[in-house]
Structures are given as C-alpha cells and as structure tokens.
C-alpha cells in the first residue's frame, strides 16, 4: 500500500473541506484516517492545513474529538463498551457523572464575543485560525447572548463552540440531487465567498461548549434565541453507557437533523484538570454510529456476462465488516467506470449496501497506479468483445452465459418456487428462453432425460423442480412476453403489447420507438401467439387484457414491493383489485401512488406529493375489495 498517496489524499480532503468543497464523506475521511493511524502516519496529527484565508485566530485552539466506532455483528450491535470503559478509567478511578449529547453531522464554527458584543464568527479552519464568516451569520446570532448569573466586562472573551446543520427533510427536498449528503452541502454554504443569504438562513446553529477566557463554563449561564437550539445533554453514570447510546439511536430515527454519533464529555468542572493533547481533548470522546459505508482496498476483479451481453465487473475487496456482514465483493458498475476511476490493485474505495443489500462502490478515494486490464474475449463463448468506453459487450446472441442469465431472470417473472439460478443455468445448452424450457418440462420433464441437467431422476430435487412448473395454473399475457427474455423488453412494453394483441388501444408513449417497432413486427406477434396457444393446450390459463370502463377504473402507479402486505408480486396485487388501471405518475389520470412505506423518500413519493396525488400503501389500498 502506497502510504504517501494515502497521505496526499488525506491532506487534499482536508483542504477541500476547508474550502467548502468536500471530496469525501465524513465516514470516508474517518476510515482513511484510521488506516493512516494504523500505518503510523504522522499527517493525522495535523489538526489542519495552512490556508491564506485562515487569518483569524481562535482565542483558544479548536480540537477534533477522538472517536470510538460501534459496529454491527451477527448478534446485534457492538457498542464498544469495553473501549469506552478503558477510555473512562484512564481519566478517573471514581464514579463521576458524564454528559451525553447528539453528535450532529454538520460543520463547526466558533462564535466569539468581546464582553457582550459580538466580535467574530469563525469556521474551525485548522483549529488555530479559521475563516471569518461573521457576515453570513451576524444577523442570526448577534442578539443571542443572554447571560444568567455571570458577570462579564468588556475585556472578557466568550467562545461558543457550535455545529451548523440543515434539516434533513429540507435538504432532501431542495438540495439532495446536487450534494452527496447534508454535511457537504452545509460546508459549501458556509465556505463560499459569494454566500446565499436565503440558504444561510435555512441552517441551524447548535451550541455545544462554552468558554470564558479559555475556561469551560456550564451552559446554564447562557440562553439563546430561535436560531440556536439547546443540545440534548443527558447526565448518566458510566455503567449506563450502553443504555444511553441506545436512547440516542432512537432519537436519531425521528430527529430533524442528521446525527452520526454521540458525544460523551466530563462536566466543565473537570475539563481543565483533564486537559488535552495535540489532536483532541482528553475530556470528551465521540461514539460513532455504525457507518452506512466503509473504506477498504481493492484486491482483484471478476467479470460477469449479463443477459444483454454486457460484462459487468465485480470488484474483489479486502474483507471488511459492513452492517453486520463481511463484505468481500462489490459492484463495479461497468467497464467504463473501472477505466475512468483507475481501479486496480490497492485502489482505496468506500463501499455501501445499495438498499441495505448489495454492496456497491460509492467513491474511489485513492486511485491505483496500476490498472486492471479489460478482457479481450468473452469468458463464456470466447467471442471478441467490443468496448465503447463505457460498456464492454459480448455481441454473440447464442452465448451460453447470456442465455443462462435470461433463464435466471425469468424465474422471477414466472414466480418459480424453490428454483435457483444455478439450477436453471444448466439448461442454457438446449433452451434459449424460459417458455421453451417450461413446455419441455411439462411434456418431457418427468423422464430420465432430466439427468442430462444434473438432476437425478425421481429424486427429491427432481420433484421440487417439476412442482415449480406444474403449480403454474395461470399466466398473464404480459408475463408470457416477458418470459421470452428479449433484450430491453420489460413490464411496461409487455403490458402495452398485450393490450394490442387483445385488440385494445396501447399506449407506447415514453418507450423506445425502435424497440416498440421491433416487437410489433408480424413475425413477433405470431411467435408470441404460438407460445400462448401451446401453453393453453398444456392446461395453463392465459389472462388476456380486457377493456375496463373508465367510470369504474382506478388509475394508479405502484412503487416498492407488496410482499410485506401478503402479495408475492405486483401482478398478484393487481389481480386482487380488478378495477386497477396501472399508469405512470406523469399520466394526468393517475389518482393514487401505491407504495410499501409512507416514510419512503423515493423520487416517486416526492413527485406524488407535488402533484397532490393520494398516497396509499399496499395494505391500506383496500376500498375496492
């Protein structure tokens, strides 16, 4: 591992953050810092970097906090209680109450008063000096200082250490498309010289610590106006540590600002005695929540052939724990992504679980000096591959790997129970689509011929395989079309084709014209109808589209999955409500958006809210039954 390159990226990240243009998330920066610490790097001891615009000194040094990381395990959450008690016992051998407060995922500022008059408001900067941002915050805080039982003269200096954050709902609605997270957005609003007054006013200032002439004092000496909120200080004894952290986890679920941990601190009375080191105070520690993403290094790459012939990269990672599981592989998107981001041995990447399931690379933190070479030939059929600077393609339509993926995709379309992709891929040698396989199984599948596909005749696995197909009693016409596995033919175009074949008026708006024209060719229609006829002769009912009177129909758009509400698929849900007419949200007739969660933050939810479309869950949409 090239430590010099990691150190360079670490310092670049600090500079970018100070400039209001962060290049990595807080979790990524913390992980990079942890790696450098393990390697004995000295750059992490630098609180900041020199900048020409950091010319306003803090009255006292602003330090960062030491951190303890919690993690998910197979048994739940490891709250790092042992690490916390070790930290606590090094500082005192008697039972001393501590104070816990939320760790806001925002940006630090220091509000400085000379006596009772506002002097400066500075960014944290390099900890010794910061950027003067008084002009953007002055109107929000200059009348905030109200002292209680505290005598102040004009020579006294008061510092109020604060965190600046934004309401996550507001961020999602207005700025989420342009910024990776609320913290990066806030850094940009604060750091830019041409600041936006309206955007600054949308921020919240959260006082955390108070200093009088360099000494910590209690917060009850101060009160604040509407812009500055009191933190949720919770007093607790060390043995209540885990219980306290759990209570803040519950707060995090509903709190309007983004929280990424808990700050635990000794009371101001003990802080001067405990002191500080060059990097962080000895009297406080940050307990970080389980990260949504982790940082690790790349060890290799594999290529998978998809049903369209595209080779997608699977990045092999140095094993790392993420949300309770050990992650060793992550999606690399496409070949162009690998080339563009210079992914090779020892590339440092951040990884997250897409939808909390599939690990994906979120960000390339440090590129590799040596790149992985793209394959020239298909690993399945040896065809010469074509690379268009984005996609790496096998253009052989008879490639067995492509056909196997199409058969695997059709398992979900037909809802074949207890059959996996590995079982079905054995049939790619002889069957080009699932309907051909289905017809063969229903006619010949109960014979010794099944053993050609590694299924022992009359075995339990043979019985399961046959039952999966024999239990199909009916299919919709559009399921038949989708089961053919034709490239780029999904549910939307299949529904409209099914309507046209049934003599109804289709709506191909918004669909790719060339693909629609291809699917409407006479031979395609004849081919599909032949399959429908064969399946019906084998005793399977094919449900053709029927005209629904508009006066009785209910126009809906569906998102998410209905499985948690007792429906295996959306098709099954629709069958339960015959009057449903599925349309897109852009259709002016759309009356309802049906979702799996009222708390979803998907684009469809936001669009429905803006359009005034009624939102229902699959469980609440029952007034038609």
Secondary structure, 3 states (H helix, E strand, C coil): CCHHHHHHHHHHHHHHHHCCCCCCCHHHHHHHHHHHHHCCCCHHHCCCCCCCCCCEECCCCCCECCEEECEEECCEEECCHHHHHHHHHCCCCCCCCEEEEEEECCEEEEEEEECCEEEEEEECCCCCEECECHHHHHHHHCCCCEECCCCCCCCCEEEEEEEEEEEHHHHHHHCCCCCCCHHHHHHHHHHCCCCCHHHHHCEEEEEEEEEECCEEECHHHEECCCCEECCCCEEECHHHHHHHHHHHHHHHHHCCECEEEEEEEECHHHHHHHCECCCEECCEEEEECCCCEEEEEEEEEEEEECCCCEEEEEEEEEEEEECCEEEEEEECCCHHHHHHCCCECCCEEEEEEECCCEEEEEEEEECCCCECCCCCECCCCCCECEECCCCEECCCCCCHHHHHHHHHHHHHHHCCCCCCHHHHHHHHHCCCCHHHHHHHHHHHCCCHHHHHHCCCCCCHHHHHHHHHHHCCCEEEHHHHHHHCCCCCCCHHHHHHHHHHHCCCCCCCCCCCHHHHHHHCCHHHHHHHHHHHHHHHHCCCEEECCCCCCCCCCEEEEECCCCHHHCCCCHHHHHHHCCCEEECCCCCCCCCEEEECCCCCCCHHHHHHHHHCCEEEECCCCCCCC
